[in-house]
Amino acid sequence: MSSTTDLFSNSNEHYRPLADRMRPRTVDEFVGQSHLLKENSPLRAAINSGRPHSMVLWGPPGTGKTTIAHLISIHCNVPFISISAVLSGVKEIRSAIDQAKQYQAEQYPTTVLFVDEVHRFNKSQQDAFLPHIENGTICFIGATTENPSFELNNALLSRLRTYVLKRLEVRDISDCLLEALNDSERGLADQKIDIDIKLIETLATAADGDARRGLTLLEVASDFAKEHENGKIIDQDIIEQVTQTSLRRFDNKGEYFYDLISALHKSVRGTDPDAALYWYCRMLDGGCDPIYIARRVVRIASEDIGNADPRGLQIALNAWDTFTRLGSPEGELAIAHAIIFLACVPKSNAVYIAYNQAMRDAKDKGTLEVPMHLRNAPTKLMKDLDYAKDYRYAHNEEDGFASGENYFPDELYGTRYYSPVERGLEIKIKEMLQRLRSKN
């Protein structure tokens, strides 16, 4: 009878996840990120030269950040140490640096120190790497899904080259899955799995740009595979079971979150109700709080529609109110109603521009005096001091307009902030203002 140790040692490879077993062993096996690893690219040149440089790899999950770090270590023939900012602190950082120094004493030029989720380290922890990056003890490779310009301090970021990884295309992930199905050493070839190419593409699509997720879905599907002649078969029912969970990427209040709300806002501004509705549904599908979207829609109504159609602001507010009364899921429709209305009506940012210009003058020009004729005069003393003297009551004037009257501080006389556009209701507003101003 085999010992417990023998049992585990013989099956260790079997229990490693498929995604880990299928990790590329060479740059040529790597799928995707051709913009980083093509011949003569800076990163490929560094790998080929055997002189790696410190860097941060920024991209979505499952796009190859860890694998690139491994390949750099292998191709440059230097040791590899990995720590995770989620599980590590100062103690683990010191231990990794000490190990790198030991490798350097053994004549290795440097050590690849891979820090996963590097954005989780605080400023002092990030600073701990600086002297060891500068003296060459480590080739620092940080991996992050967050924008490094927001999450890494400037001292560390200035010593790193940033490489941006892109989400993988469906065809890239399909290639990874086919390789796993046909690989007899590390993959699933020994199971002789029969699966239609269309179902492979379905798995690749469900992976949402993440090769690790795609391989994990394939491995789960293989566990459910039905016995079939000399092997197994993965059919439509199995694929539907393993892909039924929502897999869209959505980092609530992270950079991707703000990219989505930006896309929604710009689609409304660009008068594309269909795209606006799509981005709205993407955010709901990802778990965004509809109240947050409702607030942004109210902002859009003022910033991008303004007086071109003043109904927009009221409809946006009504949608917000409707959602608070109905809740989810019924209330989401009211927000969709407002989004489509705002996308379809005439646009004007004239109020937005006027407000910003007036606010800038209010901040920059100091405490300019209120002209005497515009001041309030509730007491006899104030009247004796000429408060409100010569003020012309507009309702007593022809057309309700006191031509030639100045309502600005003297220093700003004649200033114009609001310039209505030739769209929607602002056409009439512009005509009215031009007619009245011509009397001044």
C-alpha positions as CSV (number, residue, x, y, z in Angstrom):
1,M,0.0,0.0,0.0
2,S,1.4,3.5,-0.9
3,S,2.1,5.9,1.9
4,T,0.2,9.2,2.3
5,T,3.3,11.1,1.0
6,D,3.4,8.9,-2.1
7,L,-0.2,9.4,-2.8
8,F,0.1,13.2,-2.7
9,S,3.4,13.4,-4.6
10,N,2.1,11.2,-7.4
11,S,-1.1,13.3,-7.9
12,N,0.3,16.8,-7.1
13,E,0.2,17.8,-10.8
14,H,-3.3,16.6,-11.1
15,Y,-4.5,18.9,-8.3
16,R,-2.9,22.0,-9.7
17,P,-5.5,24.2,-11.4
18,L,-5.6,23.9,-15.2
19,A,-4.9,27.6,-15.5
20,D,-1.7,27.2,-13.5
21,R,-0.6,24.1,-15.4
22,M,-1.2,25.8,-18.8
23,R,0.9,28.9,-17.9
24,P,3.1,29.7,-20.9
25,R,6.7,28.5,-20.5
26,T,8.2,30.7,-23.2
27,V,7.4,34.1,-24.8
28,D,6.5,32.3,-28.0
29,E,3.8,30.4,-26.1
30,F,2.3,33.6,-24.7
31,V,-1.1,34.5,-26.2
32,G,-2.2,38.2,-26.5
33,Q,-0.4,41.4,-25.5
34,S,1.4,41.6,-28.9
35,H,1.8,45.3,-28.4
36,L,4.1,44.5,-25.5
37,L,5.9,41.4,-26.6
38,K,6.3,41.8,-30.4
39,E,9.9,41.8,-31.7
40,N,11.8,45.0,-31.1
41,S,9.4,46.2,-28.5
42,P,11.1,47.6,-25.3
43,L,9.8,44.8,-23.1
44,R,10.8,42.0,-25.6
45,A,14.2,43.6,-26.1
46,A,14.8,43.7,-22.3
47,I,13.9,40.0,-22.1
48,N,16.0,39.0,-25.1
49,S,19.0,41.0,-23.8
50,G,18.9,39.3,-20.4
51,R,18.8,42.7,-18.6
52,P,15.4,43.1,-17.1
53,H,14.2,46.5,-15.7
54,S,11.8,47.3,-12.9
55,M,8.2,47.8,-14.0
56,V,4.6,47.8,-13.1
57,L,2.2,45.7,-15.2
58,W,-1.3,47.3,-15.2
59,G,-4.3,45.4,-16.6
60,P,-7.4,43.4,-16.0
61,P,-7.3,40.0,-14.2
62,G,-6.2,37.1,-16.3
63,T,-4.3,39.0,-18.9
64,G,-0.8,37.6,-18.2
65,K,0.8,39.9,-15.6
66,T,2.1,37.0,-13.4
67,T,3.2,35.0,-16.4
68,I,5.2,37.9,-17.9
69,A,7.1,38.2,-14.6
70,H,7.8,34.5,-14.6
71,L,9.0,34.6,-18.3
72,I,11.3,37.5,-17.5
73,S,12.9,35.5,-14.7
74,I,13.3,32.4,-16.9
75,H,14.6,34.1,-20.0
76,C,17.0,36.3,-18.0
77,N,18.1,33.3,-15.9
78,V,17.6,35.1,-12.6
79,P,15.8,34.0,-9.4
80,F,12.1,34.7,-8.9
81,I,10.5,35.7,-5.6
82,S,6.7,36.3,-5.4
83,I,4.8,38.1,-2.6
84,S,1.2,39.3,-2.5
85,A,0.4,42.7,-1.0
86,V,-2.9,41.2,0.2
87,L,-1.1,38.7,2.5
88,S,2.2,40.4,3.1
89,G,3.5,43.2,5.3
90,V,6.9,44.7,6.3
91,K,8.1,41.3,7.6
92,E,7.5,39.6,4.3
93,I,9.1,42.4,2.4
94,R,12.3,42.3,4.5
95,S,12.4,38.5,4.1
96,A,12.2,38.8,0.3
97,I,14.9,41.4,0.2
98,D,17.2,39.3,2.4
99,Q,16.6,36.4,0.1
100,A,17.4,38.6,-2.9
101,K,20.7,39.7,-1.3
102,Q,21.6,36.0,-0.7
103,Y,21.0,35.3,-4.4
104,Q,23.2,38.3,-5.3
105,A,26.0,36.9,-3.0
106,E,25.7,33.7,-5.1
107,Q,26.6,35.7,-8.2
108,Y,23.2,36.3,-9.6
109,P,23.1,39.9,-11.0
110,T,19.6,40.5,-9.6
111,T,16.4,38.9,-8.5
112,V,12.9,39.3,-10.0
113,L,10.7,40.3,-7.1
114,F,7.1,40.0,-8.2
115,V,4.6,41.9,-6.1
116,D,1.0,41.0,-6.8
117,E,-1.8,43.5,-6.1
118,V,0.9,46.1,-5.4
119,H,-1.7,48.9,-5.0
120,R,-2.7,47.3,-1.7
121,F,0.6,48.3,-0.1
122,N,0.6,51.7,1.8
123,K,3.1,54.5,1.2
124,S,5.7,53.3,3.8
125,Q,5.5,49.7,2.5
126,Q,6.0,50.9,-1.1
127,D,9.0,53.1,0.0
128,A,10.7,50.0,1.5
129,F,11.5,48.8,-2.0
130,L,13.2,52.0,-3.2
131,P,16.8,51.6,-2.1
132,H,16.9,48.0,-3.3
133,I,15.5,48.9,-6.7
134,E,18.1,51.6,-7.1
135,N,21.1,49.5,-6.1
136,G,20.0,46.6,-8.3
137,T,19.4,44.0,-5.6
138,I,15.9,43.4,-7.1
139,C,14.2,43.9,-10.4
140,F,10.9,45.0,-9.1
141,I,7.8,43.9,-11.0
142,G,4.5,45.1,-9.6
143,A,1.1,43.9,-10.8
144,T,-2.1,45.9,-10.4
145,T,-5.6,46.1,-11.7
146,E,-5.9,49.7,-10.6
147,N,-4.5,52.8,-12.2
148,P,-0.9,53.1,-10.9
149,S,-1.0,56.9,-11.1
150,F,-3.7,56.8,-8.5
151,E,-2.4,53.9,-6.3
152,L,1.4,54.1,-6.3
153,N,3.3,56.9,-4.7
154,N,5.4,59.1,-7.0
155,A,8.7,58.0,-5.5
156,L,8.1,54.3,-6.5
157,L,6.3,55.1,-9.8
158,S,9.2,57.2,-11.0
159,R,11.5,54.2,-10.8
160,L,9.3,51.9,-12.8
161,R,8.3,51.6,-16.4
162,T,4.5,51.2,-16.8
163,Y,3.2,48.6,-19.2
164,V,-0.5,48.5,-19.9
165,L,-2.0,45.0,-20.6
166,K,-5.3,44.8,-22.5
167,R,-8.2,42.4,-22.0
168,L,-7.8,39.3,-24.2
169,E,-9.9,38.9,-27.3
170,V,-12.3,36.0,-27.7
171,R,-10.0,34.4,-30.3
172,D,-7.0,34.6,-27.9
173,I,-8.9,32.8,-25.1
174,S,-10.3,30.3,-27.6
175,D,-6.7,29.5,-28.6
176,C,-5.8,29.0,-24.9
177,L,-8.7,26.6,-24.5
178,L,-7.9,24.6,-27.6
179,E,-4.3,24.3,-26.4
180,A,-5.5,23.0,-23.1
181,L,-7.7,20.5,-24.7
182,N,-4.9,19.2,-26.9
183,D,-2.0,19.2,-24.5
184,S,-1.3,15.7,-23.2
185,E,1.4,16.8,-20.7
186,R,-0.3,19.7,-18.8
187,G,-3.8,19.8,-20.3
188,L,-6.9,17.7,-20.8
189,A,-5.9,15.6,-23.9
190,D,-5.9,12.4,-21.9
191,Q,-9.6,12.9,-21.2
192,K,-10.4,12.9,-25.0
193,I,-13.0,15.6,-24.7
194,D,-15.3,16.2,-27.6
195,I,-16.6,19.8,-27.7
196,D,-18.0,21.8,-30.6
197,I,-15.9,24.9,-31.6
198,K,-19.0,27.1,-31.1
199,L,-19.1,26.0,-27.4
200,I,-15.4,26.8,-27.0
201,E,-16.2,30.3,-28.3
202,T,-19.1,30.6,-25.8
203,L,-16.7,29.8,-23.0
204,A,-14.2,32.3,-24.3
205,T,-16.8,35.0,-24.5
206,A,-18.0,34.2,-21.0
207,A,-14.4,34.6,-19.7
208,D,-14.7,38.3,-20.5
209,G,-11.1,38.9,-21.5
210,D,-9.7,36.8,-18.6
211,A,-7.7,33.7,-19.8
212,R,-7.5,32.3,-16.2
213,R,-11.3,32.5,-16.0
214,G,-11.7,30.8,-19.3
215,L,-9.5,27.9,-18.4
216,T,-11.2,27.6,-15.0
217,L,-14.6,27.4,-16.8
218,L,-13.2,24.7,-19.1
219,E,-11.9,22.7,-16.2
220,V,-15.3,22.8,-14.4
221,A,-17.0,21.8,-17.7
222,S,-14.7,18.9,-18.0
223,D,-15.6,17.7,-14.5
224,F,-19.3,17.7,-15.6
225,A,-18.5,16.1,-19.0
226,K,-20.6,13.1,-20.0
227,E,-19.0,9.8,-20.8
228,H,-19.0,9.2,-24.5
229,E,-17.6,6.3,-26.4
230,N,-13.8,6.4,-25.8
231,G,-13.9,9.7,-24.0
232,K,-16.1,12.6,-22.8
233,I,-18.4,15.1,-24.4
234,I,-19.2,18.6,-23.3
235,D,-22.6,19.7,-24.6
236,Q,-24.7,22.8,-24.7
237,D,-26.4,22.0,-21.3
238,I,-23.0,21.8,-19.5
239,I,-21.8,25.1,-21.0
240,E,-25.0,26.8,-19.9
241,Q,-24.5,25.5,-16.4
242,V,-21.0,26.7,-16.0
243,T,-21.6,30.1,-17.6
244,Q,-24.9,31.0,-16.0
245,T,-23.3,33.4,-13.4
246,S,-22.8,37.0,-14.5
247,L,-19.2,37.4,-15.4
248,R,-19.0,41.0,-16.6
249,R,-16.1,43.0,-15.1
250,F,-17.2,45.9,-12.9
251,D,-15.0,47.4,-10.1
252,N,-17.4,49.4,-8.1
253,K,-15.9,52.9,-7.5
254,G,-12.7,51.8,-9.3
255,E,-11.3,53.2,-12.5
256,Y,-13.4,50.8,-14.7
257,F,-16.5,52.1,-12.8
258,Y,-15.7,55.7,-13.8
259,D,-15.0,54.6,-17.3
260,L,-18.5,53.3,-17.6
261,I,-20.2,56.3,-16.2
262,S,-18.1,58.5,-18.5
263,A,-19.3,56.4,-21.5
264,L,-22.9,56.9,-20.3
265,H,-22.5,60.6,-19.9
266,K,-20.8,61.1,-23.3
267,S,-23.3,58.9,-25.1
268,V,-26.1,61.2,-23.8
269,R,-24.2,64.3,-24.8
270,G,-23.6,62.8,-28.2
271,T,-27.3,62.2,-28.8
272,D,-27.0,58.4,-28.9
273,P,-29.9,57.0,-26.9
274,D,-29.0,53.4,-27.8
275,A,-25.4,53.6,-26.5
276,A,-26.5,55.5,-23.5
277,L,-29.0,52.8,-22.6
278,Y,-26.4,50.1,-23.1
279,W,-23.9,51.7,-20.7
280,Y,-26.7,52.2,-18.2
281,C,-27.6,48.5,-18.3
282,R,-23.9,47.6,-18.1
283,M,-23.7,49.5,-14.8
284,L,-26.9,48.0,-13.4
285,D,-25.7,44.5,-14.5
286,G,-22.4,45.1,-12.6
287,G,-24.2,46.0,-9.4
288,C,-24.1,49.8,-9.5
289,D,-26.4,51.6,-7.1
290,P,-29.2,53.1,-9.3
291,I,-29.4,56.1,-7.0
292,Y,-25.8,57.0,-8.0
293,I,-26.8,56.8,-11.7
294,A,-29.9,58.9,-11.0
295,R,-27.8,61.6,-9.4
296,R,-25.5,61.7,-12.4
297,V,-28.4,61.9,-14.8
298,V,-29.6,65.0,-13.0
299,R,-26.2,66.5,-13.4
300,I,-26.3,65.7,-17.1
301,A,-29.6,67.4,-17.4
302,S,-28.0,70.7,-16.2
303,E,-24.6,70.4,-17.8
304,D,-25.5,69.2,-21.3
305,I,-29.1,70.1,-21.9
306,G,-29.6,73.1,-19.8
307,N,-32.1,75.7,-21.2
308,A,-32.2,74.0,-24.6
309,D,-34.9,71.9,-23.0
310,P,-35.6,72.8,-19.3
311,R,-38.0,69.8,-19.1
312,G,-34.9,67.6,-19.0
313,L,-34.0,68.6,-15.4
314,Q,-37.6,67.9,-14.2
315,I,-37.7,64.5,-15.9
316,A,-34.4,63.6,-14.4
317,L,-35.6,64.6,-10.9
318,N,-38.9,62.7,-11.5
319,A,-36.9,59.6,-12.4
320,W,-34.9,59.8,-9.2
321,D,-38.1,60.3,-7.2
322,T,-39.8,57.4,-8.9
323,F,-37.0,55.1,-8.2
324,T,-37.0,56.0,-4.5
325,R,-40.8,55.3,-4.4
326,L,-40.8,52.0,-6.4
327,G,-37.3,50.6,-5.6
328,S,-35.7,47.9,-7.7
329,P,-36.3,46.5,-10.3
330,E,-39.3,48.6,-11.3
331,G,-37.7,51.9,-10.6
332,E,-34.8,51.4,-13.0
333,L,-37.2,51.9,-15.9
334,A,-37.9,55.5,-14.9
335,I,-34.1,56.2,-15.0
336,A,-33.9,54.6,-18.4
337,H,-36.8,56.9,-19.4
338,A,-34.9,60.0,-18.3
339,I,-31.6,58.8,-20.0
340,I,-33.3,58.3,-23.3
341,F,-35.1,61.6,-23.2
342,L,-32.0,63.5,-22.4
343,A,-30.1,61.7,-25.2
344,C,-32.8,62.7,-27.7
345,V,-33.4,66.4,-26.9
346,P,-31.4,69.4,-28.1
347,K,-28.1,70.0,-26.2
348,S,-26.6,73.1,-24.7
349,N,-23.8,73.6,-22.3
350,A,-24.3,77.4,-22.2
351,V,-25.4,77.4,-18.6
352,Y,-22.5,75.1,-17.6
353,I,-20.0,77.4,-19.3
354,A,-21.6,80.6,-17.9
355,Y,-21.6,79.2,-14.4
356,N,-18.0,78.2,-14.5
357,Q,-16.9,81.6,-15.8
358,A,-19.0,83.5,-13.3
359,M,-17.6,81.4,-10.4
360,R,-14.1,82.0,-11.6
361,D,-14.7,85.8,-11.6
362,A,-16.3,85.6,-8.1
363,K,-13.2,83.8,-6.8
364,D,-10.5,85.8,-8.6
365,K,-11.7,89.4,-8.7
366,G,-12.0,90.0,-4.9
367,T,-14.9,91.7,-3.1
368,L,-16.3,94.0,-5.7
369,E,-18.8,96.5,-4.3
370,V,-22.5,96.3,-5.0
371,P,-23.5,99.4,-6.9
372,M,-25.5,101.8,-4.8
373,H,-28.7,101.6,-6.9
374,L,-28.8,97.8,-6.4
375,R,-28.5,97.9,-2.7
376,N,-31.4,97.3,-0.3
377,A,-32.6,100.3,1.7
378,P,-34.9,99.2,4.5
379,T,-34.0,102.1,6.9
380,K,-34.0,105.9,6.6
381,L,-30.3,106.1,7.2
382,M,-29.6,103.8,4.3
383,K,-31.9,105.9,2.1
384,D,-30.1,109.1,3.2
385,L,-26.8,107.4,2.1
386,D,-28.3,106.9,-1.4
387,Y,-28.9,103.2,-1.0
388,A,-31.2,102.1,-3.9
389,K,-31.1,105.6,-5.3
390,D,-32.1,105.8,-9.0
391,Y,-33.0,102.1,-9.1
392,R,-35.4,101.5,-12.0
393,Y,-38.1,98.9,-11.3
394,A,-38.2,96.7,-14.4
395,H,-41.9,96.0,-14.2
396,N,-42.6,99.7,-14.7
397,E,-40.5,99.8,-17.8
398,E,-41.6,99.1,-21.4
399,D,-41.4,95.4,-22.2
400,G,-40.5,94.9,-18.5
401,F,-36.9,95.8,-19.3
402,A,-35.0,98.8,-18.0
403,S,-32.8,99.5,-21.0
404,G,-29.3,100.8,-20.2
405,E,-29.4,99.7,-16.5
406,N,-26.3,98.1,-15.1
407,Y,-26.6,95.1,-12.7
408,F,-22.9,94.3,-12.4
409,P,-20.2,95.8,-10.2
410,D,-18.8,98.7,-12.1
411,E,-15.5,96.8,-12.8
412,L,-17.5,94.1,-14.6
413,Y,-19.8,96.3,-16.6
414,G,-20.8,94.7,-19.9
415,T,-19.6,91.2,-19.0
416,R,-21.3,88.3,-20.8
417,Y,-21.3,84.8,-19.4
418,Y,-24.4,83.2,-20.9
419,S,-24.4,82.7,-24.6
420,P,-27.5,80.6,-25.7
421,V,-27.0,78.2,-28.6
422,E,-29.0,77.8,-31.7
423,R,-30.8,74.7,-30.4
424,G,-34.1,74.0,-28.7
425,L,-35.6,76.6,-26.4
426,E,-32.3,78.5,-26.4
427,I,-33.1,79.7,-29.9
428,K,-35.9,81.8,-28.5
429,I,-34.0,82.8,-25.4
430,K,-31.1,84.0,-27.6
431,E,-33.5,86.0,-29.8
432,M,-35.1,87.6,-26.8
433,L,-31.8,88.6,-25.2
434,Q,-30.5,90.1,-28.5
435,R,-33.7,92.1,-28.9
436,L,-33.6,93.5,-25.4
437,R,-29.8,94.1,-25.3
438,S,-30.1,96.1,-28.6
439,K,-32.1,98.7,-26.6
440,N,-29.1,99.3,-24.2
